[in-house]
């Protein structure tokens, strides 16, 4: 009989035994092959007694209420607060990681906060959050915890958001996104070279996730592309990336170009100039993408949403603060009636740019 190794571990199902005695984790395309006691690259999935366990279930580095625009999601419940949390570990190895203290942590001691899924659902509802976000580190690594939390939240009318690189295999992909309402997919570049050299992964599985989400699910999808000078910001790559989105996903998927700053193990490139984001936005719009945004810079024009029907301002944004609102209760332009793709409520939220730490009362010891 397999014994639970600690109160914060749960058995997983995405694995199979190999002929040589190892166990292969089938959660993500990395396909880690483990001997007894070994952990995958994500660090939080460990082989114990001929089973793979998630060792961070119910534990977090902390809980915060953010504006939904910070995920970033511009077409999903604008202006509303989202309860955000992450755990530790990641199934990619991005040298430029902006949240490396959590995603690259090999110390479970950073996971000082504890909460079970139903407790998180209650915390989101009690704090007036319309959604919960699995973020900071990639939720693919803590999929079982995220899925159980999403199910608990759905029962209480709280929507779920995955902020992820989308690096996941087919079967778990269906289970994971089957309980999500929205996702921001981090498309790190549009070359295999970049994914292999700087992320320790591959591009195609991410493209497969994007196509699956847009074509086979009802999950609201937005894309983030972090631009690193000299690595993934050339005109040629931006043209090809934009063309692929238009041809494979359609013109209405929002795309966010965001600015990089030197961090963790990659300090050779300078911070991204604001005009690089403006150039990228112009290229994407020129290829036919309707909703292209800039991020991590102060750019009200690049952050606001215009009507595709008449050109009127629909949603004014200054950083994470909403201004003018030009949508009616049905998500249509008040000037011409053109529908704005997304998930909208009758009135926008008024959370603003606040970030609030939350203490979740938990029975977990």
N, C-alpha and C positions, 0 to 999 in steps of 0.2 A: 504494500500500500504506500502510495506517495504521501509524504507528510508535508504540510504547508511549512516552508522554511522560515517564514516570519509573518507577522500580522499584516504586512503591507505588500504581500505577494499574492498573485493569482495565477493559476495555470492558463496557458494559451493554447490555441488549437492550430495555429499556422506553422506547422513543422512536420517533418517526417524523418524516419530513421533511415540511415544509409547502411550499405553492406559492410562498410569498414568500422562500424560501431559508433560513428559520429551521428549527431542529429543536425539536420539542416533546417534553419529558420526560414519559413516561406512568407514572411510578412512583407519584405521589400526586396527589390532586385539585387540587393547585396548578397542574399542567400548565404548567410554566415553558417559555417559548419563547425559544430561545437563538440568538444569532449566534455566529460563530466566536470562541473565547476567553472567552465569557461563562460564568458559573456560575449555577446555580439558587439560590433563596433558601436552600437547605440548605448552600450553599457548597462542598460536597464533590463535587458532580457538575458536571462541566465539559464544554463542547463543545470538542473538539480534532479537527481534520481530519475534519469531517463525521461525528463519532461522539460519543457521550456516555460519559465515563469516570468511574468512581469513583476519586477521587484519594487516598483515605485507607486503601486496602486494606493490611492487615498492620500498621497503626500504631494506637497507643492512647495515652491519657493516663496509663495505669498499670493494674495488675492487683491486685485485693484479694480476699481470702476473707471473705465476709459470712455471717451467718446467713440462711437462706432466708426467714425471717419479715420481713427488712428490705426485701424487694422490693416490696410485701409479699405473701407467699403463706402463708396459715395452714393450708391443706388440701393442701399438696404437700410430701411428705417432711419433716415437721416436725422441727426440731432439727438438720438437716443443714447442712453448709457448702456454699456455692456460690461458684465462682470468677466474679468480676464484673469487667466492663470496658466501657468506652465509647470513642468516638473524638472527633470534633469535628463541629459543625454540627447542624442540626435543620430539619425541613421545616415546622414551625410557628413562630410568632413570639410566644410567650407573654410578655407584659410582666412577669409575676410569676415567671418561671422560677427555680427553686431551685438549678439546676445551670448557671446562665448562663455560667460561666467556661469550660465545655466546649461546651454546646449552641449558644452564640452566638459562639464563638470564630471569628475570621477569621485566626488565625495557626496554621499547621500546626506551628510550633515546640513547641506544647504536647504534640504527639504524639511524645514522646521514646521511649516504649516500643514495641518491635516484636516481632511474633510472627506466624507463619503458622498456619493452622487446625490442622494436625496437631500443631504445637508447643503450642498451647493445649489440645488434647485430652490430650496427655501431661502437661501441667502440672496440669490438673484431676485426672486419675487419680493422679498421683504425690503430690498434696497431700491425697488422701482426700476430694475433693469428689464429691458425688453428681450435681451439675449444674453447668452454666455459664450465666451470665446476661448478656444483652446489655442494658445499662442505662446510667445516668448521662446519656447523650444518646440520642435515639430511634434504635433500630436500623433503622428503615425507611430512614433516610438511608444507612446502610452495609450495605444488605441483602445484597449479594453476599458480603461478608466474613462476615456473620453466618450466612448459609445454608451456605457452605463449612465454617465452623467447626462448625455443628450436625451436618452430615453426618460430619465427622471424629470428633466426640464420640460420635455414635450407634454408630460402628464399635467404640468402646472402652467401651461401656456407660455413657456419661455422658449425662444428659438435658439438654435445652436449654430455657431460659426467656427469653421476650421481655417486656421491660418497655417498653411503648410506648403512644403516644396512639392507635394504630390508624388513623392518617390515611394510607390507602393505597388504590390502585385495585384493581379486581377481579382482573385476571390476576396481577400480582405478589403480591397477597394470598394467592392459592392456593399459589404457590411458597414464599413466606416462611413461612407457618404450616404448610405441609406437612411441615416438618422440625422444628417446635417441639413440645415436650411440655407446656408450660404457658405461660400468658401472664397478665400483669396489665395490664389496659387502663385507661388514665387517662381517665376520663370527666370532663372538666374542668368541665362545667356541663350544664344541661338546657335552655338557650335558645340560639337562633341569635345573638341580640344579643351574648351573652358571647363566643362563639367568634369572631365577626367583629370585635368591638371590642377584645378583650384577647388573642386568639390569632392573628388574621389568617387564620382558616380557617372551616370550616362544621361544624355538628353532625351532619348526616345521614350523611356517610361514616363517622363513628365508630360511630353506631348500626348501620349496615350491617355493619361489621366485627364488632361484638358478636354480632349475629344470625347471621352466617356462622359464627363460631367455635362458638357453642353448638349450633346446629342442624345444621351440616354437617361438623364435624370432631370428633376425639377429644381435642383440646387441652383441658387443664384450665384453666379461666378464672376469674379473680377480678377485681374492679373496684375502682379507687380513685377517690374523689371528694375533691379538695382543696377545703375550704370557706373562702371568702374573705368576711369580714363585709361585708354590704351589697351583694355582687355576685352570689352564687349560693347563699345560705344561708337564703332565705325559706322559711317553712312551705309556701307554695304550690308552689315549685319542688321542694322535697324530697318533697312528696306525689306530684307528677307523675313525678319521676324514679323513685321507688320503685314506683309503679303500672306504669310502663313495663317495668321489670326483671321484675316479677312476671308481667305479661301476655306479654311477648315472649321472656324468657329462662328464666323459672321461679323458684321460691322458693329453690332450693338454691345459686344462684350467690352466693358470698361477696362482701360489699360492705364496703369500708373507707372510713370518713370520717376524713380526716386534717386536721391543723391547718396553717394557712398562717402564714408569717412574712414581713414586708416584705422584698423583695429586688429586685434589678436595677432595672427602670424603673417599678415599681409600688410606691409607698410610701405611698399615700393611705389604705389600709385598715390597721387595727390587726391584731395577731396574733389568731388565732382563739381565743376563750375555750373552755375545756374543756367548759363547759355547753352550748355550741353543738353540739359533737360528740355529747354525751349526748342532746340534743333530737333531732338528726338520726337517731340510732340508734333512738330510741323511735318516731319517725315511720315509719321503714323497717320495723321489726318489726311495728308496727301494721298495715301494709299487707300483711303476710304473709311478708316475707323471713325466712328461718330463721337466717342466719348473717351478722350485722352487727357490725362491729368499729370501734373508734376507734383512731387512730394519731397519732404525734408528741406524745402526752401520756401521763403516767403514769396508767393506768387499768386495773388488773388485771381488773376485771369486764368492761370493754369489750373487752379483748384475749383473753379466755378463751372456750372453746367448750363449750357445753352440749349434752346429748343431746336430740334432738327427740322421742324416745320416752318417756323417763322423767324428764328434767330434771336428771340427774346430771352432774357435772363430767367432761368428757371430756379436755380439754387445758387445763391451767392455764398462763397466760402472764403474766409480769411483764416488761414491755418485750420483749426478745427471749429471755428466759430461760424455759425450760419447767420446770413443776413437776409436779403430779399428772398421771398418764397413765391414762385410763380406757378405752383401746381394747385389744381383743385382737389377735392376729396377723393377723386378717382385716379390720381396720378397723371392728369392730363394738363397741358399748357392752358392757362386761363385766358390766353390771347387767341390761340388758334385751334385748341382742342387736340393737338398732337399728343399721343401717349409717350411717356418717358419709360423705357424699359427699366424694370427693377421691382423692388418690394417697398411700397409706401403706405403710410397710414393717412388718415384724413387730415391730420395736422402734423407738422414736424415736431420733433422733440426740442427741448430747450436746455439740454445738459451743458452745452457749450464746450469749452476746452479743458474743463476740470479733470484732474486725476486724483482719485480718492482711494486710499488704502482701506481695506475691509478686513475685519476679523470675523472669521466664520466659526461659530460655536460648533464644536464637534465632539462626538463620543469616542473618537479614535484615540487610543493611548499611544 
